[in-house]
Amino acid sequence: MTMGSRHALNWTSILVAVPVGLVATLATLGFRALIELITAMIFGTRHDVTQAMTVYPWYFWPLIVGSGGVIAGFFLRYAAAIEQKETVRTDYLDVINARLDAVPTKTSLFRALSSLASISSGGSIGKEGPMVQLSALSGSLMGRLCFRRLNLRNSDVVAMAAAAGLSSVYHAPLASAIFVAEIAFGISAMQRLVPLIISSGVAVLMMWSLGYRSAIYPFSHVLFELTPATILLTVAVGLLAGLVGWAMIWLIAQSRQRFGVVRSLPLRLGFGGLIVGTMAIGSTKILGNGYEVIVEIMASGFLIKALFVLLLLKMCATAVSVGSGAVGGLFTPSLLIGAILGVLVASLAVLAGLPISNVLIFAAVGMGAVLASVSQAPLMAMLMVLEMTLNSSLLFPAMIACLLASMTVYHLHANSTYPVIKNHFRRSDAKFDFDNGIISQFIVSGAALTPTASVGKALAVSSLKRERFVYVIGEEGEFLGAVSIHDISRQVLDKVITLDSPVSCVMDESFPYIFENQTITEGWEAFAKVTLERLPVLNNPQEKKYLGALTKTSLIQKAKDFL
């Protein structure tokens, strides 16, 4: 394959993926360092915000988180104003999906600053969103400055950088690559995965070389035991995770609707921060993205009542932060909610008498299931659980739980938290309808005469209906053939026939037709063999009764929904 190949899988994209992965990793490390620096300036410690917040009295917590929200709102308002004025789309997933030329620089940076203010002050929002956005921006800049002479779309470079950024955050190269493919590409072309995997792999290698070698969640020492009880519990966790994911999506939508009445972004984010800070009085564990809390849960130490309260508070806090407009990700908050759910359900199962030897391993199962339900990317979720825990025994339960959770949310007709994926579902549904629909759905009326009707009448009907062909049917409605208006006109001018001649003398008895119970795909194939705009539709091969016509335009309009 040559360097200039247009194929999605080419050496150009593979070679570009290496430096893109390196730079994207540096972008995430830089953002992480800024968070630690600002947190240290605010609280005087480098501990996680869930612990750092306790250096101040509890009545200061709402003010701290609220103030961070106000500052975040000012940055976000400025970014939104630029987007509206320049009519640009900032989100890297939109850039990849729409194959746009670049990730906007100014709006990405101001959104990152907004996220920095929310995260550093304790907002219940993930860090991965702005990290991946900045990685995507770095890839976009590299594409424009370094690779513009190469036969490579800038959106493809952005996809590599996004996958690398996510991989450097979670140390999960395969899951990160598949996430970008599932969400942005709709995983329609597997060849696009290769440069994404290479870029993600380079990111993890660089993280290892910098000393970040351990699993994100060290859980490799525990094995999942395949027993009827554990499988039953896995199914329960998957279904409940689907309901929790649906509830999260609903809560976020309601939160956005309620906060939407506040026009000022600084006030909106400040009010959201004030609410989250007030909720933190109940438990500081709801602050931040939840990474430290997941580690604590996996190490045990939470009572069932505390887990239940934490589950509700974290869901509400995350909905408030996201709904108020805080810039950040939902990955880690979803993982925390899933970990709580998994341990909570397993603990209740033990109390009910089920023989579960290790309750904590269901924290990992729940993490993947809730992530799958919220993102609607089950393949990514199950792989991310394996890569983050380095526990291969979780593959089977993660598969079950993630798929059940994703299917539950899908059948509840909930939207993904990533709007791009809704378009993929819409196109997939349209393609399914096209492949499984039948011709009878598209029948329209068509001009038809008996064999004894005059050619003059055929010309009049054709002029009225604006059709090139007039169909001929028998007394009982059976299809006999069709007459061409061009043939009639030519023969009348040549004085072969007169306007009073019957249409039977110019009828084409071998005119093509289709049946009402044939599939839309078969109708498409029938039009591919002829140069006609319409085809007559008959009831069945035995009776051949004329029902109407199928137009090529109607099939094209049906196909445009998924093309």
ZABADREN-171814 format. One record per residue (C-alpha): chain; residue number from 1; residue in three letters; x, y, z. Coordinates in steps of 0.02 Angstrom, whole numbers, plus 32768, in hexadecimal, padded with zeros to 4 digits. Each point is the difference from the previous one (the first is absolute). Example, Ala and Ser with C-alpha at 12.3 -4.5 7.8 and 13.67 -1.06 7.14 Angstrom:
BEGIN
 cadena num residuo   px   py   pz
      A   1     ALA 8267 7F1F 8186
      A   2     SER 8045 80AC 7FDF
This chain:
BEGIN
 cadena num residuo   px   py   pz
      A   1     MET 8000 8000 8000
      A   2     THR 8046 80A9 7FCF
      A   3     MET 8013 8096 8070
      A   4     GLY 7F80 805D 7F9A
      A   5     SER 7F7A 7F7B 8009
      A   6     ARG 7F51 803F 8020
      A   7     HIS 7FD0 7F61 805B
      A   8     ALA 7FD6 8017 80B8
      A   9     LEU 808A 7F85 802F
      A  10     ASN 80A5 8047 7FBF
      A  11     TRP 80B3 801A 803A
      A  12     THR 7FE9 80BC 8009
      A  13     SER 7F7D 7FF6 8088
      A  14     ILE 8063 7F7B 805E
      A  15     LEU 80A0 8066 8003
      A  16     VAL 7FA3 809F 8030
      A  17     ALA 7FAC 7FA4 8091
      A  18     VAL 80A6 7FF0 805F
      A  19     PRO 802A 80BA 8019
      A  20     VAL 7F48 8029 8016
      A  21     GLY 7FF6 7F83 808F
      A  22     LEU 8099 804C 8053
      A  23     VAL 7FC2 80B4 7FF7
      A  24     ALA 7F50 7FD2 8037
      A  25     THR 8048 7FAD 809B
      A  26     LEU 8062 809C 802C
      A  27     ALA 7F5F 8066 7FF1
      A  28     THR 7FA6 7F92 8080
      A  29     LEU 8096 8003 8076
      A  30     GLY 8007 80BD 7FF4
      A  31     PHE 7F48 8012 802C
      A  32     ARG 8013 7F87 8091
      A  33     ALA 8094 8065 8043
      A  34     LEU 7F99 80A0 7FF7
      A  35     ILE 7F73 7FB0 8064
      A  36     GLU 807B 7FC9 8087
      A  37     LEU 8051 80AC 8004
      A  38     ILE 7F5B 805F 8012
      A  39     THR 7FBE 7F83 8081
      A  40     ALA 809F 8019 8065
      A  41     MET 7FEC 80BD 7FF6
      A  42     ILE 7F4A 7FF8 803B
      A  43     PHE 8010 7F7D 8089
      A  44     GLY 80BA 8001 8027
      A  45     THR 800F 7F45 7FE0
      A  46     ARG 8016 7F8B 7F6C
      A  47     HIS 7F82 7F82 8042
      A  48     ASP 7F64 7FD5 7F9C
      A  49     VAL 7F77 8083 800E
      A  50     THR 7F93 7F89 8065
      A  51     GLN 8083 8009 808A
      A  52     ALA 8045 80AE 7FDD
      A  53     MET 7F55 8050 8019
      A  54     THR 8004 7FD0 80B8
      A  55     VAL 808A 807F 8025
      A  56     TYR 7F73 8081 8003
      A  57     PRO 7F65 7FFD 8070
      A  58     TRP 7F66 7FB0 7FB2
      A  59     TYR 7FA5 80A7 7FEC
      A  60     PHE 8088 8039 7F86
      A  61     TRP 7FE6 7F6D 7F8A
      A  62     PRO 7F69 8043 7FA1
      A  63     LEU 805A 80A7 7FE9
      A  64     ILE 809E 7FAD 7FBE
      A  65     VAL 7FA8 7F91 7F82
      A  66     GLY 7F87 808C 7FD3
      A  67     SER 808C 807D 7FE3
      A  68     GLY 8057 7F84 7F8F
      A  69     GLY 7F5D 7FEF 7F9F
      A  70     VAL 7FF3 80BD 7FEB
      A  71     ILE 80B0 800C 7FBB
      A  72     ALA 7FDE 7F6A 7F8F
      A  73     GLY 7F62 8054 7FC2
      A  74     PHE 805D 809D 7FC8
      A  75     PHE 807A 7F99 7F99
      A  76     LEU 7F74 7F94 7FB9
      A  77     ARG 7F97 8098 7FD3
      A  78     TYR 8090 8049 7F9D
      A  79     ALA 801C 7F5B 7FA5
      A  80     ALA 7F46 7FF0 7FD8
      A  81     ALA 7FFD 80B3 7FBD
      A  82     ILE 808F 7FD8 7F89
      A  83     GLU 7FAC 7F60 7FC7
      A  84     GLN 7F5D 805C 7FDC
      A  85     LYS 8056 808F 7FA7
      A  86     GLU 8070 7F94 7F94
      A  87     THR 7F81 7F70 7FF0
      A  88     VAL 8083 7F7D 802D
      A  89     ARG 7FF2 7F58 8058
      A  90     THR 8083 7FE8 8086
      A  91     ASP 7FE4 7F4E 803F
      A  92     TYR 8080 7F89 7FB7
      A  93     LEU 7F7B 7F79 7FE2
      A  94     ASP 7F9D 8079 7F92
      A  95     VAL 809F 802D 7FA1
      A  96     ILE 8027 7F48 7FE0
      A  97     ASN 7F4E 7FCF 7FD4
      A  98     ALA 7FE2 8093 7F89
      A  99     ARG 80B0 7FF1 7FB6
      A 100     LEU 8021 80B8 8026
      A 101     ASP 80A4 8057 7FD8
      A 102     ALA 8038 8027 80B1
      A 103     VAL 7FDC 8006 80BA
      A 104     PRO 7FE7 80B9 802C
      A 105     THR 8093 803C 8069
      A 106     LYS 7FB9 8091 8065
      A 107     THR 7F5D 7FAE 8031
      A 108     SER 8059 7F5F 8031
      A 109     LEU 8078 805E 8070
      A 110     PHE 7F79 8068 8054
      A 111     ARG 7F96 7F65 801C
      A 112     ALA 8098 7FAD 804D
      A 113     LEU 8018 8095 8074
      A 114     SER 7F49 7FF3 8031
      A 115     SER 8016 7F48 8026
      A 116     LEU 809F 8025 8061
      A 117     ALA 7FA0 8076 8072
      A 118     SER 7F74 7F82 801D
      A 119     ILE 8073 7F6C 8021
      A 120     SER 807C 805C 8070
      A 121     SER 7F74 8043 806F
      A 122     GLY 7FAF 7F55 8016
      A 123     GLY 7F79 7FF9 7F7B
      A 124     SER 7FB9 7F51 7FE7
      A 125     ILE 8045 7FEE 7F50
      A 126     GLY 8082 7F94 7FAC
      A 127     LYS 80AD 8038 7FCA
      A 128     GLU 8007 7F98 7F62
      A 129     GLY 7F8D 8071 7F99
      A 130     PRO 8071 809A 7FF9
      A 131     MET 809C 7F92 7FFC
      A 132     VAL 7FC4 7FA7 7F63
      A 133     GLN 7FC2 80A4 7FB5
      A 134     LEU 80AD 804D 8017
      A 135     SER 804F 7F63 7FB7
      A 136     ALA 7F8D 800F 7F6A
      A 137     LEU 8030 80B7 7FEF
      A 138     SER 80B8 7FD2 8002
      A 139     GLY 7FE0 7F81 7F76
      A 140     SER 7F9F 8080 7F9B
      A 141     LEU 808E 807E 800F
      A 142     MET 807F 7F7C 7FCC
      A 143     GLY 7F94 7FD1 7F6C
      A 144     ARG 7FF7 80B4 7FC6
      A 145     LEU 80B5 8030 8023
      A 146     CYS 8063 7F60 7FE5
      A 147     PHE 7F9A 7F8B 7F93
      A 148     ARG 7F9E 8073 7F8C
      A 149     ARG 8063 7FC6 7F67
      A 150     LEU 7FD5 7F4B 8022
      A 151     ASN 7F68 7FAB 7FB6
      A 152     LEU 7FAB 7FF7 80A9
      A 153     ARG 7F62 8050 8043
      A 154     ASN 8016 806F 8097
      A 155     SER 7F6B 7FAA 8051
      A 156     ASP 805F 7F5A 7FF8
      A 157     VAL 8094 804E 805C
      A 158     VAL 7F85 8044 8081
      A 159     ALA 7FB9 7F51 8017
      A 160     MET 80AF 7FB9 8020
      A 161     ALA 8026 8089 807F
      A 162     ALA 7F58 7FE8 8058
      A 163     ALA 801E 7F44 8011
      A 164     ALA 80B0 8022 8041
      A 165     GLY 7FC0 8080 807E
      A 166     LEU 7F7D 7F8A 8045
      A 167     SER 807F 7F73 8005
      A 168     SER 807D 8068 8063
      A 169     VAL 7F78 8028 8080
      A 170     TYR 7FC5 7F4D 801C
      A 171     HIS 8095 7F98 7FC2
      A 172     ALA 7F86 7FA2 7F8F
      A 173     PRO 803D 800C 7F4C
      A 174     LEU 7F8A 7F83 7FAF
      A 175     ALA 7F65 8041 8058
      A 176     SER 8030 80B4 7FD7
      A 177     ALA 8016 7FD9 7F47
      A 178     ILE 7F5C 7FA4 7FFA
      A 179     PHE 7FA8 808D 805C
      A 180     VAL 802F 807D 7F7A
      A 181     ALA 7FD1 7F84 7F78
      A 182     GLU 7F58 7FD2 8052
      A 183     ILE 7FCB 80B1 8029
      A 184     ALA 8049 8069 7F74
      A 185     PHE 800E 7F88 7F6D
      A 186     GLY 7F72 7F8C 802C
      A 187     ILE 8083 7F75 7FEE
      A 188     SER 7FCC 7FEF 7F4A
      A 189     ALA 80B3 7FEF 7FC0
      A 190     MET 8070 7F92 806A
      A 191     GLN 8099 803A 7F9F
      A 192     ARG 7FF6 80A6 805C
      A 193     LEU 8026 7FA6 80A3
      A 194     VAL 80B5 7FD8 7FD3
      A 195     PRO 804A 80B1 800E
      A 196     LEU 7F93 8020 8099
      A 197     ILE 8044 7F66 8058
      A 198     ILE 80B3 802F 7FD3
      A 199     SER 7FE8 80B2 8040
      A 200     SER 7FAE 7FC0 80A1
      A 201     GLY 808A 7F7F 8018
      A 202     VAL 8087 8084 7FED
      A 203     ALA 7FA6 8068 8084
      A 204     VAL 8004 7F70 807E
      A 205     LEU 80B7 7FD9 7FD9
      A 206     MET 802B 80B4 8025
      A 207     MET 7F9D 7FFB 80A3
      A 208     TRP 805F 7F63 8031
      A 209     SER 80A6 8052 7FD7
      A 210     LEU 7FD0 8090 8074
      A 211     GLY 7FDE 7F89 808F
      A 212     TYR 7F43 7FE7 7FEF
      A 213     ARG 8007 7F42 7FF2
      A 214     SER 7F7B 7FBE 8075
      A 215     ALA 7F4B 7FDD 7FD5
      A 216     ILE 7F89 8091 801E
      A 217     TYR 7F9B 7F93 8076
      A 218     PRO 806F 7F75 8049
      A 219     PHE 7F8A 7F6C 8001
      A 220     SER 8062 7F78 7FA6
      A 221     HIS 8015 7F92 809B
      A 222     VAL 7F47 7FD0 800A
      A 223     LEU 7FB1 7F7E 7F8D
      A 224     PHE 7F4B 8002 7FCB
      A 225     GLU 7FB5 7F56 8026
      A 226     LEU 7F84 7FC2 7F7E
      A 227     THR 7F71 7FB6 8065
      A 228     PRO 7F42 8009 7FE9
      A 229     ALA 7FF8 807F 808E
      A 230     THR 8084 8074 7FB7
      A 231     ILE 7FB4 7FF7 7F51
      A 232     LEU 7F54 8028 8047
      A 233     LEU 8049 8091 805F
      A 234     THR 805C 803C 7F64
      A 235     VAL 7F5B 8002 7FA0
      A 236     ALA 7FAF 8062 808D
      A 237     VAL 808F 807F 8003
      A 238     GLY 7FF5 8015 7F44
      A 239     LEU 7F44 801F 8000
      A 240     LEU 8009 8076 8096
      A 241     ALA 8093 805B 7FB1
      A 242     GLY 7F93 801D 7F68
      A 243     LEU 7F7A 804D 806E
      A 244     VAL 8082 8068 805D
      A 245     GLY 804A 803A 7F5A
      A 246     TRP 7F53 802F 7FC2
      A 247     ALA 7FE1 805D 80A3
      A 248     MET 80A6 805C 7FED
      A 249     ILE 7FD6 8036 7F4F
      A 250     TRP 7F53 8038 803A
      A 251     LEU 8047 805F 8095
      A 252     ILE 807F 8059 7F93
      A 253     ALA 7F77 8030 7F84
      A 254     GLN 7F92 8042 808C
      A 255     SER 8092 805D 804D
      A 256     ARG 802A 8053 7F5A
      A 257     GLN 7F4B 8033 7FEB
      A 258     ARG 7FF8 804C 80AE
      A 259     PHE 80A7 805A 7FF1
      A 260     GLY 7FD1 803B 7F52
      A 261     VAL 7F94 808A 804A
      A 262     VAL 809E 8051 8046
      A 263     ARG 8045 805E 7F6A
      A 264     SER 80A4 8038 804F
      A 265     LEU 8083 7F76 7FF5
      A 266     PRO 8063 803C 8097
      A 267     LEU 7F61 8002 8069
      A 268     ARG 7FC8 7F59 7FBB
      A 269     LEU 80A4 7FA6 8026
      A 270     GLY 8011 805C 80A5
      A 271     PHE 7F52 7FC9 8035
      A 272     GLY 8029 7F4E 7FCB
      A 273     GLY 80A1 8004 8066
      A 274     LEU 7FA2 8046 8095
      A 275     ILE 7F86 7F6D 7FFA
      A 276     VAL 808B 7F7E 7FEF
      A 277     GLY 8061 8051 808D
      A 278     THR 7F66 7FFA 806F
      A 279     MET 7FE6 7F49 7FD5
      A 280     ALA 80B6 7FE0 8030
      A 281     ILE 7FD0 8027 80B4
      A 282     GLY 7FAC 7F55 7FFD
      A 283     SER 809F 7FAF 7FBB
      A 284     THR 809D 8049 7FB1
      A 285     LYS 800D 7F5C 7F9E
      A 286     ILE 7F8C 804C 7F7C
      A 287     LEU 807F 8087 7FD4
      A 288     GLY 8077 7FEE 7F6E
      A 289     ASN 7FFC 7F77 7F7E
      A 290     GLY 7FFD 7F71 807E
      A 291     TYR 80A4 7FA4 7FDD
      A 292     GLU 803A 7FFB 80B5
      A 293     VAL 7F55 7FC7 803B
      A 294     ILE 8002 7F6E 7F85
      A 295     VAL 80A7 7FC8 8048
      A 296     GLU 7FB6 800B 80AF
      A 297     ILE 7F68 7F99 7FCD
      A 298     MET 806F 7F7A 7FB3
      A 299     ALA 8060 7FFA 80A4
      A 300     SER 7F5B 7FE9 805F
      A 301     GLY 7FC9 8067 8095
      A 302     PHE 7F54 8042 7FCD
      A 303     LEU 7F5D 7FCD 8053
      A 304     ILE 7F66 7FDA 7F96
      A 305     LYS 7FA4 809A 803F
      A 306     ALA 8096 806F 7FDA
      A 307     LEU 800F 7FB6 7F51
      A 308     PHE 7F48 8021 7FDB
      A 309     VAL 800B 80B5 803B
      A 310     LEU 80A2 801B 7F9F
      A 311     LEU 7FB0 7FB7 7F62
      A 312     LEU 7F6E 8079 8007
      A 313     LEU 806C 8096 802E
      A 314     LYS 8081 7FDE 7F78
      A 315     MET 7F7B 7FEC 7F7A
      A 316     CYS 7FAD 80A3 8033
      A 317     ALA 80A5 805E 8012
      A 318     THR 803B 7FC6 7F55
      A 319     ALA 7F59 802E 7FB2
      A 320     VAL 800A 80AD 804F
      A 321     SER 80B3 801E 7FC7
      A 322     VAL 7FE0 7FC4 7F4E
      A 323     GLY 7F55 8053 7FF6
      A 324     SER 8044 80A8 8036
      A 325     GLY 8079 7FFA 7F6F
      A 326     ALA 80A4 7FD0 8056
      A 327     VAL 807E 7FC7 7F80
      A 328     GLY 8041 7F53 8026
      A 329     GLY 7FE7 7F47 7FE5
      A 330     LEU 7F86 7F7D 803C
      A 331     PHE 8076 7F6B 7FF8
      A 332     THR 8042 7FFB 80B1
      A 333     PRO 7F5E 803B 8053
      A 334     SER 7FA8 7F72 7FA2
      A 335     LEU 8086 7F87 8039
      A 336     LEU 7FE7 8035 80B6
      A 337     ILE 7F44 7FF0 7FF4
      A 338     GLY 8017 7F54 7FB3
      A 339     ALA 807A 7FC9 8087
      A 340     ILE 7F87 8035 8088
      A 341     LEU 7F70 7FA9 7FA9
      A 342     GLY 8062 7F5E 7FE7
      A 343     VAL 8038 7FF3 80B5
      A 344     LEU 7F56 8035 8042
      A 345     VAL 7FA2 7F7C 7F9A
      A 346     ALA 807E 7F79 802C
      A 347     SER 7FF8 802C 80B9
      A 348     LEU 7F42 7FF5 7FFE
      A 349     ALA 800D 7F58 7FA6
      A 350     VAL 8070 7FBD 808A
      A 351     LEU 7F83 8039 8083
      A 352     ALA 7F79 7FA5 7F9C
      A 353     GLY 8063 7F5F 800D
      A 354     LEU 8055 7FF4 7F55
      A 355     PRO 80AB 7FAB 800B
      A 356     ILE 806E 8090 7FC4
      A 357     SER 80B5 7FE9 8037
      A 358     ASN 803E 80AD 7FCE
      A 359     VAL 7F8C 8095 8000
      A 360     LEU 8083 807F 7FCA
      A 361     ILE 8020 7FB4 7F55
      A 362     PHE 7F52 8039 7FCE
      A 363     ALA 803E 80B2 8011
      A 364     ALA 805E 7FE5 7F5C
      A 365     VAL 7F6A 7FAD 7FAE
      A 366     GLY 7F91 8092 8032
      A 367     MET 8080 807E 7FC2
      A 368     GLY 7FFC 7FB9 7F51
      A 369     ALA 7F43 7FEC 7FFF
      A 370     VAL 7FD6 80B2 8033
      A 371     LEU 8084 8046 7F8A
      A 372     ALA 7FB2 7F9A 7F72
      A 373     SER 7F51 803D 8028
      A 374     VAL 8030 80B8 800C
      A 375     SER 8071 8003 7F66
      A 376     GLN 7FA2 7F7D 7F98
      A 377     ALA 80AB 7FB8 7FD0
      A 378     PRO 7FFD 7F51 804E
      A 379     LEU 8098 7FBC 7FA4
      A 380     MET 806A 8090 8040
      A 381     ALA 7FBD 7FEC 80B1
      A 382     MET 8026 7F46 8011
      A 383     LEU 80AF 8015 7FBA
      A 384     MET 8023 8096 806F
      A 385     VAL 7FD4 7F99 809B
      A 386     LEU 807F 7F7B 7FCB
      A 387     GLU 8089 807D 7FD9
      A 388     MET 7FE7 806C 809B
      A 389     THR 8001 7F6A 8078
      A 390     LEU 8075 7F8A 7FA0
      A 391     ASN 7F87 7F76 8033
      A 392     SER 7FD8 7F8B 7F70
      A 393     SER 7F82 7F9D 8069
      A 394     LEU 7F8A 8096 7FF1
      A 395     LEU 7FEA 7FEA 7F44
      A 396     PHE 7F67 7F8F 8005
      A 397     PRO 7F9F 805C 8089
      A 398     ALA 802E 80A8 7FB4
      A 399     MET 7FBD 7FC7 7F58
      A 400     ILE 7F5A 7FCA 804C
      A 401     ALA 7FE9 8098 806F
      A 402     CYS 8036 8082 7F7E
      A 403     LEU 7F91 7FBA 7F77
      A 404     LEU 7F69 7FEE 8072
      A 405     ALA 8017 80B1 8042
      A 406     SER 8014 8048 7F52
      A 407     MET 7F68 7FA3 7FBE
      A 408     THR 7F97 8036 8094
      A 409     VAL 8025 80B7 7FE1
      A 410     TYR 7FE4 7FEB 7F45
      A 411     HIS 7F55 7FB0 8018
      A 412     LEU 7FD1 8089 807A
      A 413     HIS 8020 8078 7F6F
      A 414     ALA 807F 8066 8062
      A 415     ASN 807E 8067 7FA0
      A 416     SER 80BA 7FE6 8017
      A 417     THR 8061 8088 805B
      A 418     TYR 805E 800E 7F5B
      A 419     PRO 7F87 804D 7F80
      A 420     VAL 8068 7FBD 7F6F
      A 421     ILE 7FCF 7F4E 8028
      A 422     LYS 7F48 802B 7FE9
      A 423     ASN 8026 8020 7F48
      A 424     HIS 8052 7F56 7FF1
      A 425     PHE 7F67 7FAC 804C
      A 426     ARG 7F8F 8062 7F8C
      A 427     ARG 8064 7FCC 7F66
      A 428     SER 8006 7F4C 803D
      A 429     ASP 7F44 7FFC 801A
      A 430     ALA 7FE3 804E 7F55
      A 431     LYS 806E 7F7C 7FAD
      A 432     PHE 7FA3 7F77 805D
      A 433     ASP 7F59 8046 7FC6
      A 434     PHE 8042 800A 7F4E
      A 435     ASP 803F 7F4D 8001
      A 436     ASN 7F61 7FBA 804E
      A 437     GLY 7F79 8070 7FB4
      A 438     ILE 7F90 7FC7 7F71
      A 439     ILE 7FC6 8054 7F60
      A 440     SER 7F4B 8011 8039
      A 441     GLN 8036 808C 8075
      A 442     PHE 802A 8072 7F6D
      A 443     ILE 7F77 7FDE 7F7F
      A 444     VAL 7FBA 809C 7FAC
      A 445     SER 7F75 800E 7F7F
      A 446     GLY 8030 7FF6 7F49
      A 447     ALA 7FAA 8020 7F5A
      A 448     ALA 7FAC 7F63 7FB9
      A 449     LEU 7F8D 7FE0 7F69
      A 450     THR 7FA8 7F6A 7FB2
      A 451     PRO 8043 7FB6 7F5C
      A 452     THR 7F70 804B 7F9D
      A 453     ALA 8021 80B3 8037
      A 454     SER 8040 8073 7F76
      A 455     VAL 80B4 803C 7FF4
      A 456     GLY 7FBB 80B1 8003
      A 457     LYS 7FBB 7FDF 80AD
      A 458     ALA 80A8 7FB7 8032
      A 459     LEU 8054 80A3 7FCB
      A 460     ALA 7F82 8065 8063
      A 461     VAL 8018 7F95 809D
      A 462     SER 80BC 800B 7FEE
      A 463     SER 7FF9 80BD 7FF2
      A 464     LEU 7F91 800C 8099
      A 465     LYS 8066 7F88 806C
      A 466     ARG 80A9 8037 7FB7
      A 467     GLU 8035 7F4C 7FE5
      A 468     ARG 8064 7FB4 7F71
      A 469     PHE 7FA4 7F5B 8006
      A 470     VAL 7F49 7FD3 8012
      A 471     TYR 7FD9 7F53 8042
      A 472     VAL 7F81 7F8D 7FAC
      A 473     ILE 7F8F 7F90 806A
      A 474     GLY 7F79 7F81 7FD8
      A 475     GLU 7F4A 7FFE 8035
      A 476     GLU 8028 7FA7 80A4
      A 477     GLY 8092 8074 8027
      A 478     GLU 808A 7F8C 7FC3
      A 479     PHE 809E 8055 7FBE
      A 480     LEU 8016 7FEB 7F43
      A 481     GLY 808F 8076 7FD7
      A 482     ALA 8027 80B9 7FE4
      A 483     VAL 8002 807D 7F72
      A 484     SER 8088 8081 7FE5
      A 485     ILE 7FC6 80B1 7FDB
      A 486     HIS 809B 8019 7F94
      A 487     ASP 7FD3 7F67 7F97
      A 488     ILE 7F4E 803D 7FEB
      A 489     SER 803A 80AE 7FCA
      A 490     ARG 807E 7FB9 7F84
      A 491     GLN 7F84 7F87 7FB1
      A 492     VAL 7F78 8084 7FF4
      A 493     LEU 8079 8077 7FA9
      A 494     ASP 8036 7F74 7F8B
      A 495     LYS 7F46 7FDF 7FDF
      A 496     VAL 8014 7F4A 8034
      A 497     ILE 7F6F 8017 807A
      A 498     THR 7F7D 8087 8021
      A 499     LEU 7FC7 804F 80A1
      A 500     ASP 7F68 7F8D 7FFA
      A 501     SER 8068 7F60 7FFA
      A 502     PRO 7FF6 7F90 809B
      A 503     VAL 8094 7FFE 8077
      A 504     SER 800D 7F44 7FE9
      A 505     CYS 8055 801C 7F58
      A 506     VAL 8096 8057 8053
      A 507     MET 8000 7FA4 80A8
      A 508     ASP 80A3 7FB6 8043
      A 509     GLU 7FCE 7F59 804C
      A 510     SER 80AF 7FE1 8049
      A 511     PHE 8001 809F 8068
      A 512     PRO 805A 7FE0 80A8
      A 513     TYR 7F9E 7FF9 80A3
      A 514     ILE 8014 7FD2 80B8
      A 515     PHE 7F90 7FB5 8086
      A 516     GLU 7FBD 8052 809D
      A 517     ASN 804E 7F81 8077
      A 518     GLN 80B0 8013 7FBC
      A 519     THR 807E 8059 806F
      A 520     ILE 8037 80B4 7FE8
      A 521     THR 80AE 7FBE 7FD8
      A 522     GLU 7FB9 7F97 7F72
      A 523     GLY 7FA5 809B 7FC1
      A 524     TRP 80A6 805E 8004
      A 525     GLU 8051 7F75 7F9C
      A 526     ALA 7F71 8002 7F82
      A 527     PHE 8019 80BB 7FDF
      A 528     ALA 80BB 7FE1 7FE9
      A 529     LYS 7FD8 7F96 7F66
      A 530     VAL 7F93 8081 7FA7
      A 531     THR 7FFF 80BB 7FDA
      A 532     LEU 7F4F 801B 803F
      A 533     GLU 7FBE 8077 8085
      A 534     ARG 7F6B 7F8F 8028
      A 535     LEU 7FDC 7F47 8002
      A 536     PRO 7F51 7FB1 8008
      A 537     VAL 7FDA 7F9F 809F
      A 538     LEU 7F99 7F5E 7FF4
      A 539     ASN 7FAE 7F9B 808B
      A 540     ASN 8050 7F55 7FDF
      A 541     PRO 804D 7F97 7F72
      A 542     GLN 7F5F 7F9C 7FE8
      A 543     GLU 7F79 8086 7FF1
      A 544     LYS 8072 8090 7FCA
      A 545     LYS 7F7F 8083 802E
      A 546     TYR 803A 80B3 7FEE
      A 547     LEU 8007 805F 80A7
      A 548     GLY 805E 809F 7FD7
      A 549     ALA 80B3 8037 7FE3
      A 550     LEU 80A5 800A 805D
      A 551     THR 806A 809C 7FE1
      A 552     LYS 80BC 8006 8001
      A 553     THR 7FF7 80A5 8060
      A 554     SER 7FA6 7FAF 8093
      A 555     LEU 808C 7F7F 8012
      A 556     ILE 8087 8085 7FF5
      A 557     GLN 7FAA 8064 8088
      A 558     LYS 7FF7 7F64 806C
      A 559     ALA 80B8 7FD9 7FE2
      A 560     LYS 803E 80B0 8027
      A 561     ASP 7FD9 7FE4 80B9
      A 562     PHE 8093 7F89 8010
      A 563     LEU 8075 802D 7F70
